[in-house]
Amino acid sequence: MIEISNLQPEQNVFLVGTTNHPDHIDPRVLRGGRFSEKIEISFPGRAARERLLGRYLHGVALSPDAGIPALADRLRDLSPADLEAISNTARRFAFNRAPDSSQLPPLIWADFEKAVQRVRGTVLQR
């Protein structure tokens, strides 16, 4: 703490701090004069989720119940990294369902439900 307080503008120090739990930051760290800006990056909106899922699932067959628009509606409040991990994990669950593991079957909603439980440890609300 003392070192942060002793920094001078002419020292050209650029300090970046990140967290997924801003509620756990000691308020003394954020006292005036220590950080000039606080930037919060929120979860992606529906359109951004569609773009991200389209990118993560490009070339993957999806069943009607697991189309990109349906997934974007159901997979709310998840970070881009979570969406990518869930997409990759859903692929693995689909491979487990395949009688011939040489080809990936279409992903179904159940693959994504299991993937969310594996990645996030939570059950999705419908």
Buried (B, 14 or more C-beta within 10 A) or exposed (E): EEEEEEEEEEEEEEEEEEEEEEEEEEEEEEEEEBBEEEEEEEEBEEEEBBBBBEEBBEEBEBBEBBBBEBBBEBBEEBBBEBBBBBBEBBBEBBBEBEEEEEEBBBBBBBBBBBBBBBBBEEEBEE
